[in-house]
Structure formats: structure tokens, C-alpha cells
Amino acid sequence: MATHALISDILSSEWTAPHDLQSMFSRNEPLRAFCDEVKKKLRGCEFAPKDSRSVWVYIPEQVFALGWIGYGDYRDNAQEAVKSYTVYSRHIVNDMYSSASFQYHTRGSVHMNVALRHASRYLTRYSPIEITNQLRSSFKQGASAVEHEAKSDMLQQEKALFGKSFNTRMCRVATELKVLLSTGYEFTDPTIGEELKEYFTKEEEYNELAQERNAYCVVVDTFLGNQRYQVVSVDGAGGWSPTIHDDVSVYDDESIPGDLAGKLSVLSMCEIDQYVTDVGVRANDRVFYVAR
């Protein structure tokens, strides 16, 4: 499986602290030369240290790194060391290696001009559809946590009233009590009536949260100097197998729908992965899952 590296992660001190780009280049002149040529091919790209022989390639204001490049011997159990200019990308499939190994997504050559062709072909920006798929767990985890909390509250009240919980299926007696309560019946013990009201309220809240949840994934970037919103529709965003639609709607500050803009305004003040019921979640600095 390919590694999808968030730019926010590769630029964090945890990733970059062990290595300094310039000191890496001083010890690996072929890597410096490779980076210089890649920078000419991939307009606007920058580099961040990955390890002692490799660097991430990224474009500022994007969400994910394009991949990485390096100069060294990346083979396993080679009898003789042969260094090569190597490109790693999610688009590369190298059947010489197991799909579980990082080499499965690499192409290498002892000739820099060949490696440059690989870099130009395979180091591409992530599409809004790809970003939506890679960060969908943020919405699912947030929605699931809220649903689980509501369910726990309901079951706790259920057990207090009936001596046991019925999971998500109300027993026949509880159903009849709900009907009785709606008629205005006064219980001998008034607290039972109040507790039943509270229970049925919690049950309705849980049932609402347990419904299939749809969302928009909004990728925010800058295009031609203006704020751009690329919007992808996701059905069943709170489930294990959401449907991500292929159509991408594009808006600017003038054309974005008011409801969408309002929810984005709320989420922009949230922490990463902070979920707000009926609003959505901020999955990344530039990516928002907005409830719909």
C-alpha cells in the first residue's frame, strides 16, 4: 500500500528534525543535482528531508506530498551495492517487489535523465477525489464517536428504567408505555413519567444520529490568486463504504452556497479532527467534511 504523506506532517519537527536538507546535500551531491533538475521539471515544488538519502517532494498549499525522490541503493539483499536515482509515487507499480514493500511503488535508474522522466510522469498532484478518499476516516470517526455516546446514554437510561438494556430495539412494553405517555396518563410515581420522557428523548436523539450521514468534502486552495473551493459529494460518509461521487463542483468566494460557507466558517475555527454534529469536521488545514 502506498504511503500518502500529509504536507503538514512532513514539515513537522518530528519528521524533519533528524535531518537538515543542506547538510544532506553536502553529503549526497547526486541527490542535490537530482533535486535541482526535478525542481525545473515540476513547477513550484519544494523538498523536505525524509531520511539520510531521500527527500519528500511537495507543492506548498497542497494537501499531500507528490511522493519522494532519492539517491542510494534501495534494493533488498543486493550482493553488490548499486546506487540509483529513485522515484517513489502512488502511481508506480513495480512487480519486482511485494505490494507490501515500499519498493513496489518505486522506479530507479543509474541515469538521472531516465529518473527525471519518471519524476515528471509519476509525481502528480492529488485530485479532490483522491483527497476525499484519503481523509474520509476523519468524518467517520467523529460521527461514530457522537453516535456511540448517544447510544450509551440511551442504554444507561434504559437499564435504569427496565433493569436491562434492549440495545437498539425497544421492547413491546416500552413501546406501549410510549403510547400511554403520549395520552397524558399520570403515573402513580411521577418520577417514572419524567424518566420515561427522558428515555424516549434520548432514544430519538440516538436514532437520528444513527441514520446514514451524507457530506461534502471541501478542498480549499488558491487558484489564480483567488480562494477556490473544490467540493465532492459523499453518500454514507459516516459508514465503512461511502460512495464518493466523481463530479467536482468548483466555487469561489462569490459563488459558494451560503449554507456551505456558513458551516465552513464554523469548522475553520475548530481543531483538526474536531467533529461538530450537523456541521462536520475539519479533516486538515485545507480539507473539511461538511454535513449535508
C-alpha positions as CSV (number, residue, x, y, z in Angstrom):
1,M,0.0,0.0,0.0
2,A,1.3,3.4,-1.0
3,T,2.3,6.0,1.7
4,H,0.1,9.1,1.5
5,A,2.1,11.8,3.3
6,L,0.3,14.9,4.5
7,I,2.4,18.0,3.9
8,S,1.6,19.2,7.5
9,D,3.2,16.0,8.8
10,I,6.4,16.1,6.7
11,L,7.0,19.7,7.7
12,S,6.6,19.0,11.4
13,S,9.6,18.9,13.6
14,E,9.0,15.2,14.4
15,W,9.7,14.3,10.7
16,T,12.4,16.8,9.8
17,A,14.4,17.2,13.0
18,P,16.8,14.3,12.4
19,H,17.9,15.6,9.0
20,D,18.8,19.0,7.6
21,L,18.3,19.5,3.8
22,Q,21.5,21.4,3.1
23,S,23.7,19.0,5.2
24,M,22.1,16.1,3.4
25,F,23.0,17.7,0.1
26,S,26.6,18.3,1.2
27,R,26.9,14.5,1.9
28,N,25.0,13.4,-1.2
29,E,25.9,15.6,-4.2
30,P,23.9,13.4,-6.7
31,L,20.8,13.9,-4.6
32,R,21.3,17.7,-4.8
33,A,21.7,17.6,-8.5
34,F,18.6,15.4,-8.9
35,C,16.6,17.8,-6.8
36,D,17.8,20.8,-8.9
37,E,16.6,19.1,-12.1
38,V,13.3,17.9,-10.6
39,K,12.6,21.5,-9.5
40,K,13.0,22.6,-13.1
41,K,10.5,19.9,-14.3
42,L,7.9,20.3,-11.5
43,R,7.0,23.9,-11.3
44,G,6.6,25.3,-7.8
45,C,7.8,22.1,-6.0
46,E,9.8,22.1,-2.8
47,F,11.7,19.5,-0.8
48,A,11.7,18.3,2.8
49,P,14.0,15.7,4.4
50,K,12.7,12.2,4.6
51,D,15.8,10.2,5.6
52,S,19.5,10.4,5.0
53,R,19.2,9.6,1.3
54,S,15.7,10.7,0.3
55,V,13.5,13.9,0.3
56,W,9.8,14.4,0.0
57,V,8.6,16.4,-3.0
58,Y,5.7,18.7,-2.3
59,I,3.9,21.8,-3.6
60,P,3.0,24.4,-0.9
61,E,-0.7,24.9,-0.4
62,Q,-1.4,21.3,-1.5
63,V,-2.6,18.7,1.0
64,F,-0.4,15.7,0.2
65,A,3.2,15.4,-0.9
66,L,3.6,14.3,-4.5
67,G,5.9,11.4,-3.4
68,W,9.7,11.3,-2.7
69,I,12.9,11.0,-4.6
70,G,16.3,9.8,-3.5
71,Y,19.8,8.7,-4.5
72,G,21.1,5.4,-3.0
73,D,20.7,1.7,-3.1
74,Y,17.1,0.9,-2.2
75,R,17.2,-2.8,-3.1
76,D,16.9,-5.6,-0.6
77,N,19.7,-8.1,-0.1
78,A,21.7,-6.9,-3.1
79,Q,25.0,-8.7,-3.5
80,E,26.7,-5.6,-4.8
81,A,25.8,-2.0,-3.9
82,V,24.5,-0.1,-6.9
83,K,23.2,3.4,-6.2
84,S,20.4,4.8,-8.4
85,Y,18.2,7.9,-8.8
86,T,14.9,6.7,-7.4
87,V,11.3,8.0,-7.6
88,Y,8.5,6.9,-5.2
89,S,4.9,7.6,-6.2
90,R,1.4,6.1,-5.5
91,H,1.1,5.7,-9.3
92,I,4.1,3.4,-9.7
93,V,3.7,-0.4,-9.7
94,N,7.0,-2.3,-9.6
95,D,6.1,-6.0,-9.8
96,M,9.7,-7.0,-8.9
97,Y,8.7,-6.4,-5.3
98,S,5.9,-7.4,-2.9
99,S,3.0,-4.9,-2.8
100,A,3.6,-4.7,0.9
101,S,7.1,-3.2,0.4
102,F,7.9,0.5,-0.3
103,Q,9.9,-0.6,-3.4
104,Y,6.6,-1.7,-5.0
105,H,6.0,2.0,-5.6
106,T,9.5,2.9,-6.8
107,R,11.3,3.2,-10.1
108,G,15.0,3.6,-10.1
109,S,17.8,4.2,-12.7
110,V,21.5,4.8,-12.6
111,H,20.8,7.5,-15.3
112,M,19.4,10.8,-14.0
113,N,17.7,11.7,-17.3
114,V,15.7,8.4,-17.0
115,A,14.7,9.1,-13.4
116,L,13.7,12.7,-14.4
117,R,11.2,11.2,-16.9
118,H,9.8,9.0,-14.1
119,A,9.5,12.1,-11.8
120,S,7.7,14.1,-14.5
121,R,5.3,11.3,-15.2
122,Y,4.5,10.0,-11.7
123,L,4.9,12.9,-9.2
124,T,1.4,14.4,-9.7
125,R,-0.9,16.5,-7.5
126,Y,-3.7,14.7,-5.7
127,S,-7.1,15.3,-7.1
128,P,-10.0,16.3,-4.9
129,I,-11.4,12.8,-5.3
130,E,-8.2,11.3,-4.0
131,I,-8.1,13.7,-1.1
132,T,-11.7,12.9,-0.2
133,N,-10.9,9.2,-0.1
134,Q,-7.7,9.5,1.9
135,L,-9.2,11.7,4.6
136,R,-12.7,10.2,4.9
137,S,-12.0,8.5,8.2
138,S,-12.0,11.8,9.9
139,F,-15.7,12.3,9.4
140,K,-16.5,8.6,10.1
141,Q,-14.6,8.6,13.4
142,G,-16.2,11.9,14.5
143,A,-19.7,10.8,13.6
144,S,-19.2,7.3,15.2
145,A,-18.0,8.8,18.5
146,V,-21.1,11.1,18.8
147,E,-23.4,8.2,17.9
148,H,-21.7,5.9,20.4
149,E,-22.1,8.5,23.2
150,A,-25.8,8.9,22.4
151,K,-26.3,5.2,22.4
152,S,-24.5,4.8,25.7
153,D,-26.7,7.5,27.3
154,M,-29.8,5.8,25.9
155,L,-28.8,2.3,27.2
156,Q,-27.9,3.6,30.6
157,Q,-31.4,5.2,30.9
158,E,-33.0,2.0,29.6
159,K,-31.2,-0.1,32.2
160,A,-32.2,2.3,35.0
161,L,-35.9,2.1,34.0
162,F,-36.3,-1.6,33.0
163,G,-33.5,-3.3,34.8
164,K,-31.8,-4.2,31.5
165,S,-31.0,-2.7,28.2
166,F,-32.5,-3.7,24.9
167,N,-29.7,-2.5,22.7
168,T,-31.3,-0.6,19.8
169,R,-34.6,-2.5,19.8
170,M,-37.3,-1.2,22.1
171,C,-39.2,-3.9,23.9
172,R,-43.0,-4.2,23.4
173,V,-43.7,-2.9,26.9
174,A,-41.6,0.2,26.3
175,T,-43.5,0.8,23.0
176,E,-46.8,0.6,24.9
177,L,-45.5,2.9,27.6
178,K,-44.5,5.5,24.9
179,V,-48.1,5.4,23.6
180,L,-49.5,5.7,27.1
181,L,-47.2,8.6,27.9
182,S,-48.5,10.5,24.8
183,T,-52.1,10.3,26.1
184,G,-51.2,12.4,29.2
185,Y,-51.5,9.5,31.6
186,E,-50.3,10.3,35.1
187,F,-48.2,7.6,36.8
188,T,-48.6,6.8,40.4
189,D,-44.9,7.5,40.8
190,P,-44.4,10.8,38.9
191,T,-40.7,10.2,38.6
192,I,-41.4,7.3,36.3
193,G,-43.2,9.5,33.8
194,E,-40.3,12.0,33.8
195,E,-37.7,9.3,33.4
196,L,-39.7,7.8,30.5
197,K,-39.8,11.1,28.8
198,E,-36.1,11.5,29.2
199,Y,-35.5,8.0,27.9
200,F,-37.7,8.4,24.8
201,T,-35.9,11.7,24.1
202,K,-32.5,10.0,24.3
203,E,-33.9,7.2,22.0
204,E,-35.0,9.7,19.4
205,E,-31.6,11.5,19.5
206,Y,-29.8,8.3,19.1
207,N,-32.0,7.1,16.2
208,E,-31.4,10.4,14.4
209,L,-27.6,10.2,14.9
210,A,-27.6,6.5,13.7
211,Q,-29.1,7.5,10.3
212,E,-26.9,7.4,7.2
213,R,-24.9,10.6,7.1
214,N,-24.0,12.3,3.9
215,A,-21.4,15.1,3.5
216,Y,-19.5,17.3,1.2
217,C,-15.7,17.1,1.2
218,V,-14.4,20.6,0.6
219,V,-10.8,21.2,-0.5
220,V,-9.7,24.8,-0.1
221,D,-6.8,26.2,-2.1
222,T,-5.8,29.2,-4.1
223,F,-6.2,29.4,-7.9
224,L,-5.1,32.5,-9.9
225,G,-4.8,34.5,-6.7
226,N,-8.4,33.7,-5.5
227,Q,-9.7,31.3,-2.9
228,R,-11.1,28.2,-4.5
229,Y,-13.4,25.6,-3.0
230,Q,-13.5,22.2,-4.7
231,V,-16.5,20.2,-3.5
232,V,-17.1,16.4,-3.7
233,S,-20.3,14.8,-2.6
234,V,-20.1,11.8,-0.3
235,D,-23.0,9.5,0.4
236,G,-22.8,7.4,3.6
237,A,-19.8,9.4,4.8
238,G,-20.2,8.1,8.3
239,G,-20.1,4.4,7.2
240,W,-17.4,1.9,6.2
241,S,-18.1,2.1,2.5
242,P,-19.1,5.6,1.5
243,T,-20.0,6.4,-2.1
244,I,-17.7,9.2,-3.4
245,H,-19.2,10.9,-6.5
246,D,-16.9,11.7,-9.4
247,D,-18.3,15.1,-10.1
248,V,-16.3,18.0,-8.6
249,S,-18.1,21.4,-8.1
250,V,-15.8,24.4,-8.0
251,Y,-16.7,27.7,-6.3
252,D,-15.1,30.9,-5.3
253,D,-16.0,33.4,-2.5
254,E,-18.7,34.9,-4.7
255,S,-20.4,31.7,-5.8
256,I,-20.2,29.3,-2.9
257,P,-23.6,28.5,-1.5
258,G,-24.5,30.3,1.8
259,D,-25.2,27.2,3.9
260,L,-21.9,25.6,2.8
261,A,-20.0,28.9,3.5
262,G,-21.6,29.2,7.0
263,K,-20.6,25.7,8.0
264,L,-17.1,26.2,6.7
265,S,-16.8,29.3,8.8
266,V,-17.7,27.3,11.9
267,L,-15.3,24.5,11.1
268,S,-12.4,26.9,10.3
269,M,-12.4,27.7,14.0
270,C,-12.1,24.1,15.0
271,E,-9.1,21.9,15.7
272,I,-8.1,19.2,13.3
273,D,-10.5,16.2,13.6
274,Q,-12.9,18.1,15.8
275,Y,-16.4,16.9,14.9
276,V,-19.4,19.2,15.3
277,T,-22.8,17.5,15.0
278,D,-24.8,18.6,11.9
279,V,-21.9,20.8,10.8
280,G,-19.0,18.4,10.0
281,V,-15.3,18.0,10.8
282,R,-12.1,19.8,9.9
283,A,-10.0,16.9,8.5
284,N,-6.9,19.0,7.6
285,D,-5.9,22.7,7.4
286,R,-7.3,22.8,3.9
287,V,-9.9,20.0,3.9
288,F,-13.3,20.0,5.5
289,Y,-16.1,17.4,5.6
290,V,-19.3,19.4,5.8
291,A,-22.6,17.6,6.8
292,R,-25.4,17.8,4.3
